[in-house]
């Protein structure tokens, strides 16, 4: 049982990263989970615990992705791209900052996978319409991809793995955000600043300003045949602003629900249902198309990967990690932050951030840590998983998906070009964020949590 579980995890991970013939990663995760269950390292009762752990997170993420698909039907993201180019006013440097702001907000309003899936094709079309050369497109796309993925750290609801981990450590979304938003956002500002310094000589000084009429009909993965016909540009902008205000209200409701001990998934589902009804009224599109467009495989992938990780936990992997990490972490908040963050960064780049964060979080729950140490160590895990994992393209599935979309858009970015940038910007960003996390939590929440 021990060796079968270990071998299954490694082989499954290898196939997920390789994806021969483009087979969906959920297929390999499902096969691996079945083998682990048959080996006996995960029991049927364990499957019930796993289902209870991931169900809320999966529903929340699916509801968020549904909202993003509806907004694409409205032409919202094309409208944002056009406004983005207009606000740049012909400055390539100004466009750089706006692109990163867009990617940050997209992840905060939706999630990291949705941000990559939706924003990257729009940016590719925008840059192609501007007639930029390949090397001039790379700063915008690479920085946008890194920021979109890293921006899942400030609030737990932006990443399905973060939500699952929250459930494991019994931490509310509200508390996670209160403790994490400031350190992670400061870390993101440092990341963008380092990216700007790295790319400042490549960024074009001037860019075309006329990019109206962007069309994703032949490219965007969430394309819709139906479009709203607006009476004027003013009417279009007014409608988009109303949609944006609604999405913002839904996002805020998630944190209100968390504070009031209402399941976050309930508010997310209500928001997505209202948007679906809104679209039905305007575009006459039945919600039935969501059955085809929604990436349901994410639920299968998350459940099956967690099943495999649970098997590793049951055969003693977390016991080994506890023996290794507990003497280093216990007794020092700074050590808890830095050491766990660095460990998760390393594990994420070797094994991918999904299994790495699950293993790291399960390990924490078995350590003899104080309440404050547990919270800080968990948040450090998230920083390592969401930001530290970006050192290599295989560190996150979102990055691999980003590279696929970019190549499909005929922009060439090699793994070597990617690593030449990340090796300079990711390590200092991770260390800075982990240290800021320690000081922020110690100053603002230390006394409360210790009591």
C-alpha positions as CSV (number, residue, x, y, z in Angstrom):
1,X,0.0,0.0,0.0
2,X,2.8,2.4,0.9
3,X,4.8,2.1,-2.3
4,X,1.6,1.9,-4.5
5,X,0.4,5.2,-3.1
6,X,3.8,6.9,-3.5
7,X,4.2,5.6,-7.1
8,X,0.7,6.6,-8.0
9,X,1.2,10.1,-6.8
10,X,4.5,10.6,-8.7
11,X,3.1,9.0,-11.9
12,X,-0.1,10.9,-11.8
13,X,1.7,14.2,-11.3
14,X,4.0,13.4,-14.2
15,X,1.1,12.8,-16.5
16,X,-0.7,15.9,-15.3
17,X,2.3,18.1,-16.2
18,X,3.0,16.2,-19.4
19,X,-0.7,15.9,-20.6
20,X,0.0,13.6,-23.6
21,X,-2.2,14.4,-26.6
22,X,-3.8,17.2,-24.6
23,X,-5.8,14.8,-22.4
24,X,-7.4,16.8,-19.5
25,X,-5.5,16.6,-16.3
26,X,-8.7,15.5,-14.4
27,X,-8.5,12.2,-16.2
28,X,-5.1,11.3,-14.8
29,X,-6.1,12.6,-11.4
30,X,-9.2,10.4,-11.4
31,X,-7.2,7.3,-12.4
32,X,-4.7,8.0,-9.7
33,X,-7.5,8.4,-7.1
34,X,-9.1,5.1,-8.1
35,X,-5.8,3.3,-7.7
36,X,-5.2,4.9,-4.3
37,X,-8.6,3.9,-3.0
38,X,-8.2,0.3,-4.3
39,X,-4.8,0.1,-2.6
40,X,-6.5,0.7,0.8
41,X,-4.7,3.9,1.8
42,X,-8.0,5.9,1.5
43,X,-11.1,4.3,2.9
44,X,-14.8,4.9,1.9
45,X,-15.3,6.9,5.1
46,X,-12.3,9.1,4.1
47,X,-14.0,9.9,0.8
48,X,-16.9,11.3,2.8
49,X,-14.5,13.6,4.7
50,X,-12.9,14.7,1.4
51,X,-16.2,15.4,-0.2
52,X,-17.2,17.6,2.8
53,X,-13.9,19.4,2.7
54,X,-13.9,20.4,-1.0
55,X,-17.6,20.8,-1.7
56,X,-18.0,24.4,-0.5
57,X,-14.8,25.5,-2.3
58,X,-15.8,23.7,-5.5
59,X,-19.3,25.3,-5.6
60,X,-17.9,28.8,-4.9
61,X,-15.3,28.5,-7.7
62,X,-17.8,27.1,-10.2
63,X,-20.2,29.9,-9.4
64,X,-17.5,32.5,-9.9
65,X,-16.5,31.0,-13.3
66,X,-20.1,31.0,-14.4
67,X,-20.2,34.7,-13.6
68,X,-17.1,35.2,-15.7
69,X,-18.7,33.3,-18.7
70,X,-21.8,35.5,-18.4
71,X,-19.7,38.6,-18.5
72,X,-17.9,37.4,-21.6
73,X,-21.3,37.0,-23.2
74,X,-22.0,40.6,-22.5
75,X,-18.8,41.6,-24.2
76,X,-17.5,43.0,-20.8
77,X,-13.9,42.0,-21.2
78,X,-13.5,43.3,-24.7
79,X,-15.0,46.6,-23.4
80,X,-12.4,46.6,-20.6
81,X,-9.6,46.0,-23.0
82,X,-10.7,48.9,-25.2
83,X,-10.9,51.2,-22.2
84,X,-7.5,50.0,-21.1
85,X,-5.9,51.0,-24.4
86,X,-7.7,54.3,-24.3
87,X,-6.5,55.1,-20.8
88,X,-2.9,54.3,-21.8
89,X,-3.1,57.4,-24.1
90,X,-0.4,56.0,-26.5
91,X,2.1,55.2,-23.7
92,X,3.5,51.7,-23.6
93,X,4.7,52.3,-20.0
94,X,1.3,53.4,-18.8
95,X,-0.3,50.4,-20.6
96,X,2.1,48.1,-18.6
97,X,0.8,49.3,-15.3
98,X,-2.9,49.2,-16.5
99,X,-2.4,45.6,-17.7
100,X,-1.1,44.5,-14.3
101,X,-3.9,46.4,-12.5
102,X,-6.5,44.6,-14.7
103,X,-5.0,41.2,-14.0
104,X,-4.9,41.9,-10.3
105,X,-8.6,43.0,-10.2
106,X,-9.7,40.1,-12.4
107,X,-8.3,37.6,-10.0
108,X,-9.8,39.4,-7.0
109,X,-13.2,39.7,-8.7
110,X,-13.2,36.1,-10.0
111,X,-10.3,33.7,-9.5
112,X,-6.8,33.0,-10.8
113,X,-7.8,30.3,-13.4
114,X,-10.7,32.5,-14.6
115,X,-8.4,35.5,-14.8
116,X,-5.9,33.6,-17.0
117,X,-8.5,32.0,-19.1
118,X,-10.4,35.2,-19.8
119,X,-7.8,38.0,-19.6
120,X,-4.9,36.4,-21.5
121,X,-6.8,36.0,-24.9
122,X,-8.1,39.6,-24.6
123,X,-4.5,40.9,-24.0
124,X,-3.2,38.8,-26.9
125,X,-5.8,40.3,-29.2
126,X,-5.1,43.8,-27.9
127,X,-1.4,43.5,-28.4
128,X,-1.8,41.9,-31.9
129,X,-4.1,44.7,-33.0
130,X,-1.5,47.2,-31.9
131,X,1.0,45.6,-34.2
132,X,3.7,45.1,-31.6
133,X,6.7,42.8,-32.2
134,X,7.0,39.5,-30.3
135,X,9.6,40.8,-27.8
136,X,7.4,43.8,-27.1
137,X,4.4,41.7,-26.2
138,X,6.3,39.5,-23.7
139,X,6.5,42.2,-20.9
140,X,2.7,42.7,-20.9
141,X,1.7,39.0,-21.2
142,X,4.4,37.6,-18.8
143,X,3.9,40.2,-16.1
144,X,0.1,39.9,-16.5
145,X,0.2,36.1,-16.1
146,X,2.4,36.3,-13.0
147,X,0.3,38.9,-11.4
148,X,-3.0,37.2,-12.2
149,X,-1.8,34.0,-10.6
150,X,-0.1,35.6,-7.6
151,X,-3.1,37.8,-6.9
152,X,-5.0,34.8,-5.5
153,X,-3.0,35.2,-2.3
154,X,-4.6,38.4,-0.8
155,X,-8.1,36.8,-0.5
156,X,-8.7,33.1,-0.1
157,X,-11.8,33.0,-2.4
158,X,-9.6,33.6,-5.5
159,X,-8.2,30.0,-5.6
160,X,-9.9,26.7,-5.1
161,X,-6.9,25.2,-3.3
162,X,-6.9,28.2,-0.9
163,X,-10.5,27.6,-0.2
164,X,-9.9,23.9,0.5
165,X,-7.0,24.7,2.8
166,X,-9.2,27.2,4.7
167,X,-11.6,24.4,5.4
168,X,-8.8,22.1,6.6
169,X,-7.5,24.6,9.1
170,X,-11.0,25.9,10.1
171,X,-10.2,29.5,9.2
172,X,-12.9,31.9,7.9
173,X,-12.5,33.8,4.7
174,X,-12.9,37.0,6.6
175,X,-10.0,36.3,9.0
176,X,-7.8,35.1,6.1
177,X,-8.3,38.3,4.3
178,X,-7.8,40.5,7.3
179,X,-4.5,38.8,8.0
180,X,-3.3,38.4,4.4
181,X,-4.6,41.2,2.3
182,X,-2.0,43.9,3.3
183,X,1.2,41.7,3.2
184,X,0.2,40.0,0.0
185,X,-0.8,43.2,-1.7
186,X,2.5,44.8,-0.7
187,X,4.3,41.8,-2.1
188,X,2.4,42.1,-5.4
189,X,3.4,45.8,-5.6
190,X,7.0,44.7,-5.2
191,X,6.6,42.0,-7.8
192,X,5.2,44.5,-10.4
193,X,7.9,47.0,-9.5
194,X,10.6,44.4,-10.1
195,X,9.0,43.3,-13.3
196,X,8.9,46.9,-14.5
197,X,12.6,47.3,-13.8
198,X,13.3,44.1,-15.6
199,X,11.3,45.1,-18.7
200,X,11.7,48.9,-18.8
201,X,14.1,48.8,-21.7
202,X,11.9,46.5,-23.8
203,X,8.6,48.3,-23.3
204,X,7.6,50.4,-26.3
205,X,7.5,54.1,-25.6
206,X,4.5,54.7,-27.8
207,X,1.6,52.4,-28.8
208,X,-1.4,52.8,-31.2
209,X,-4.5,54.3,-29.6
210,X,-7.1,53.1,-32.0
211,X,-8.0,49.5,-31.0
212,X,-11.8,49.7,-30.9
213,X,-13.9,46.9,-32.1
214,X,-12.0,44.0,-30.6
215,X,-13.6,40.7,-31.5
216,X,-13.0,37.4,-29.8
217,X,-15.3,35.4,-32.1
218,X,-12.5,33.4,-33.6
219,X,-10.3,33.1,-30.6
220,X,-11.7,33.4,-27.1
221,X,-12.3,30.0,-25.4
222,X,-15.5,31.3,-23.8
223,X,-16.8,32.9,-27.0
224,X,-20.6,33.5,-27.4
225,X,-22.4,33.9,-30.7
226,X,-25.0,36.3,-29.2
227,X,-24.1,39.9,-28.5
228,X,-26.0,42.8,-27.1
229,X,-26.6,45.6,-29.6
230,X,-26.1,48.9,-27.8
231,X,-27.8,52.2,-28.9
232,X,-24.6,54.1,-28.4
233,X,-21.1,53.9,-26.8
234,X,-22.5,55.8,-23.8
235,X,-25.2,53.2,-23.3
236,X,-22.7,50.4,-23.6
237,X,-20.5,52.0,-21.0
238,X,-23.4,52.6,-18.6
239,X,-24.5,48.9,-18.9
240,X,-20.9,47.7,-18.3
241,X,-20.6,49.9,-15.2
242,X,-23.8,48.4,-13.8
243,X,-22.6,44.9,-14.4
244,X,-19.3,45.8,-12.7
245,X,-21.1,47.2,-9.7
246,X,-23.1,44.1,-9.4
247,X,-20.1,41.8,-9.5
248,X,-18.4,44.0,-6.9
249,X,-21.5,43.7,-4.7
250,X,-21.4,39.9,-5.0
251,X,-17.7,39.8,-4.1
252,X,-18.3,41.9,-1.0
253,X,-21.3,39.7,0.0
254,X,-18.9,36.7,0.2
255,X,-16.9,38.4,3.0
256,X,-20.1,39.6,4.7
257,X,-21.3,36.0,4.6
258,X,-18.1,34.7,6.1
259,X,-18.2,37.2,8.9
260,X,-21.8,36.2,9.7
261,X,-21.1,32.5,9.5
262,X,-23.2,32.0,6.3
263,X,-21.7,29.6,3.8
264,X,-19.8,31.6,1.2
265,X,-20.9,29.2,-1.5
266,X,-24.5,30.2,-1.0
267,X,-23.8,33.9,-1.8
268,X,-21.7,32.9,-4.8
269,X,-24.5,30.7,-6.3
270,X,-27.1,33.4,-5.7
271,X,-24.9,36.0,-7.6
272,X,-24.3,33.6,-10.5
273,X,-28.0,32.8,-10.8
274,X,-28.9,36.5,-10.9
275,X,-26.4,37.1,-13.6
276,X,-27.6,34.2,-15.6
277,X,-31.2,35.6,-15.4
278,X,-29.9,39.0,-16.4
279,X,-28.2,37.5,-19.5
280,X,-31.3,35.5,-20.3
281,X,-33.4,38.7,-20.3
282,X,-30.9,40.6,-22.5
283,X,-29.5,38.0,-24.9
284,X,-32.2,35.4,-24.8
285,X,-29.6,32.7,-23.9
286,X,-30.8,29.9,-21.7
287,X,-28.7,29.0,-18.7
288,X,-28.5,25.5,-20.2
289,X,-25.3,26.5,-22.2
290,X,-23.5,26.6,-18.8
291,X,-23.5,22.8,-18.9
292,X,-21.2,22.9,-21.8
293,X,-19.1,26.0,-21.1
294,X,-18.4,25.6,-17.4
295,X,-15.1,23.6,-16.7
296,X,-16.7,21.0,-14.5
297,X,-13.5,19.0,-14.6
298,X,-12.1,21.4,-12.0
299,X,-14.3,19.7,-9.4
300,X,-13.1,16.2,-10.5
301,X,-9.5,17.3,-10.4
302,X,-9.7,18.9,-7.0
303,X,-11.5,15.9,-5.5
304,X,-9.2,13.3,-7.0
305,X,-6.0,15.2,-6.2
306,X,-7.1,15.7,-2.6
307,X,-7.9,11.9,-2.4
308,X,-4.4,11.1,-3.5
309,X,-2.9,13.6,-1.0
310,X,-5.1,12.1,1.7
311,X,-3.7,8.8,0.9
312,X,-0.1,10.2,1.3
313,X,-1.2,11.6,4.7
314,X,-2.6,8.2,5.8
315,X,0.6,6.3,4.9
316,X,2.7,8.7,7.1
317,X,4.1,11.4,4.7
318,X,2.8,14.2,7.0
319,X,4.4,12.5,10.0
320,X,7.7,12.7,8.3
321,X,7.2,16.4,7.5
322,X,6.1,17.1,11.0
323,X,9.3,15.6,12.4
324,X,11.4,17.7,10.0
325,X,9.5,21.0,10.3
326,X,8.1,21.2,13.8
327,X,11.5,21.9,15.6
328,X,12.2,24.7,13.1
329,X,8.7,26.3,13.1
330,X,7.5,26.0,16.7
331,X,8.3,28.8,19.1
332,X,9.0,31.5,16.5
333,X,6.4,33.3,14.4
334,X,9.1,34.6,12.0
335,X,10.4,31.0,11.5
336,X,6.9,29.8,11.0
337,X,6.3,32.3,8.3
338,X,9.6,32.2,6.4
339,X,10.4,28.5,6.7
340,X,6.9,27.2,5.8
341,X,6.7,29.7,2.9
342,X,10.1,28.7,1.5
343,X,9.2,25.0,1.9
344,X,5.9,25.4,0.1
345,X,7.7,27.3,-2.7
346,X,10.1,24.5,-3.2
347,X,7.4,21.8,-3.0
348,X,5.2,23.7,-5.4
349,X,7.8,24.0,-8.1
350,X,8.7,20.3,-7.8
351,X,5.2,18.8,-7.4
352,X,2.9,21.7,-8.5
353,X,1.1,24.0,-6.0
354,X,-2.2,22.0,-5.8
355,X,-0.8,18.9,-4.0
356,X,1.9,21.0,-2.3
357,X,-0.5,23.3,-0.5
358,X,-2.7,20.3,0.5
359,X,0.2,18.4,1.9
360,X,1.5,21.5,3.7
361,X,-1.8,22.3,5.2
362,X,-2.5,18.8,6.4
363,X,0.9,18.7,8.0
364,X,0.2,21.9,9.9
365,X,-2.9,20.5,11.5
366,X,-0.9,17.7,13.1
367,X,1.8,20.0,14.5
368,X,1.8,21.1,18.1
369,X,1.6,24.8,17.2
370,X,-0.2,27.6,19.1
371,X,-3.2,29.1,17.4
372,X,-1.2,32.1,16.2
373,X,1.6,30.0,14.9
374,X,-0.8,27.8,13.0
375,X,-2.5,30.8,11.3
376,X,0.8,32.4,10.3
377,X,2.2,29.1,9.1
378,X,-0.9,28.4,7.0
379,X,-0.8,31.9,5.4
380,X,2.9,31.4,4.7
381,X,1.9,28.2,2.9
382,X,-0.5,30.2,0.7
383,X,2.2,32.7,-0.2
384,X,4.6,29.9,-1.1
385,X,1.8,28.1,-3.1
386,X,0.4,31.2,-4.9
387,X,3.6,33.3,-5.4
388,X,6.6,31.0,-4.8
389,X,5.2,28.4,-7.2
390,X,5.7,30.8,-10.1
391,X,9.4,30.3,-10.3
392,X,8.9,27.5,-12.8
393,X,6.1,27.2,-15.4
394,X,5.1,23.8,-14.0
395,X,4.6,25.2,-10.5
396,X,0.9,26.0,-11.2
397,X,-1.7,24.7,-13.7
398,X,-2.7,28.3,-14.3
399,X,0.8,29.1,-15.6
400,X,0.8,26.0,-17.9
401,X,-2.7,27.1,-19.2
402,X,-1.3,30.6,-19.7
403,X,1.6,29.4,-21.8
404,X,-0.8,27.3,-23.9
405,X,-3.1,30.4,-24.6
406,X,-0.1,32.6,-25.4
407,X,1.3,30.1,-27.9
408,X,-2.1,29.7,-29.4
409,X,-2.1,33.5,-29.9
410,X,1.2,33.1,-31.8
411,X,3.3,34.8,-29.2
412,X,6.5,32.9,-28.5
413,X,7.7,32.6,-24.9
414,X,10.1,29.8,-24.1
415,X,10.5,28.2,-20.7
416,X,14.1,29.7,-20.6
417,X,12.8,33.2,-21.2
418,X,10.2,32.7,-18.5
419,X,12.7,31.4,-15.9
420,X,15.2,34.3,-16.7
421,X,12.5,36.7,-15.5
422,X,11.1,34.7,-12.6
423,X,14.4,33.8,-11.0
424,X,15.0,37.5,-10.5
425,X,11.6,38.6,-9.3
426,X,10.0,35.7,-7.5
427,X,12.5,34.8,-4.7
428,X,12.7,38.4,-3.3
429,X,9.0,38.9,-3.6
430,X,8.3,35.7,-1.6
431,X,10.8,36.5,1.2
432,X,9.6,40.1,1.4
433,X,5.9,39.0,1.6
434,X,6.7,36.4,4.3
435,X,8.6,38.9,6.5
436,X,5.8,41.5,6.1
437,X,3.2,38.8,7.0
438,X,5.1,38.2,10.3
439,X,5.2,41.9,11.3
440,X,1.6,42.6,10.1
441,X,0.0,39.7,12.0
442,X,2.2,40.3,15.1
443,X,1.2,43.9,15.2
444,X,-2.4,43.8,14.4
445,X,-3.7,40.4,15.5
446,X,-1.1,38.9,17.9
447,X,-2.8,39.8,21.2
448,X,-6.3,38.8,20.0
449,X,-5.3,35.4,18.6
450,X,-3.2,34.5,21.6
451,X,-6.1,35.1,23.9
